[in-house]
Amino acid sequence: MSKILIIEDEMTIVDLITFNLKREGFEVDAAYDGVAGLEKALSGWADLILLDVMLPGLNGIEVLRRLRQQKSTPVIL
């Protein structure tokens, strides 16, 4: 089963995406700010990351920049 990490600060968007991805059989985890999202992304748990650009803490571009220093996990912005 593929694992998807959602890094998004809007809870309603996370809920909607999570509902649909789980219905299709994916495992889903979420983070609601850039710092927490980067920590989860670096853990290596996810096969794919859905990343918002405008996040509190670290913005999505900075999360991606730091992530790319250590991981090559596919990311959709």
C-alpha positions in Angstrom: 0.0 0.0 0.0 1.4 3.4 -0.9 1.8 6.0 1.7 1.1 9.7 1.1 2.0 12.6 3.3 -0.1 15.8 3.0 1.6 19.0 4.2 -1.2 21.6 4.2 -2.4 24.1 6.7 -6.1 24.1 5.8 -7.7 21.3 7.7 -10.8 21.1 5.5 -8.5 20.5 2.4 -6.6 17.8 4.3 -9.8 16.1 5.4 -11.2 16.1 1.8 -8.0 14.8 0.3 -7.5 12.2 3.1 -11.0 10.9 2.7 -10.6 10.3 -1.1 -7.1 8.9 -0.9 -8.1 6.4 1.9 -11.1 5.4 -0.2 -8.7 4.5 -2.9 -6.6 2.4 -0.6 -3.7 4.7 0.3 -2.3 5.2 3.8 -2.3 8.9 4.6 -0.6 11.1 7.2 -0.8 14.9 7.5 1.2 17.8 8.9 -0.3 21.3 9.2 2.8 23.5 9.1 6.2 23.5 7.3 8.3 22.5 10.3 6.2 19.5 11.2 5.9 18.6 7.6 9.6 18.6 7.0 10.2 16.4 10.1 7.6 13.9 8.8 9.0 14.0 5.3 12.5 13.4 6.4 11.4 10.3 8.4 11.1 8.4 5.1 7.6 7.2 5.8 6.0 8.6 2.7 6.1 7.3 -0.9 4.7 10.6 -2.1 4.3 14.1 -0.6 1.5 16.6 -1.4 3.0 19.9 -0.4 1.3 23.3 -0.1 3.4 26.3 -1.0 2.0 28.8 1.5 2.5 27.3 5.0 3.1 28.7 8.4 6.6 28.2 9.8 8.5 27.2 6.7 6.9 27.8 3.3 6.6 24.9 0.9 9.5 26.0 -1.3 11.8 26.0 1.7 10.5 22.6 2.9 11.2 21.2 -0.6 14.7 22.7 -0.7 15.6 21.2 2.7 14.0 17.9 1.8 16.0 17.6 -1.4 19.2 17.9 0.6 18.5 14.5 2.1 15.7 12.7 0.2 14.4 12.2 -3.3 10.8 11.4 -2.4 8.4 12.5 -5.2 6.6 15.8 -4.3 3.6 17.4 -5.9 3.3 21.1 -5.1 
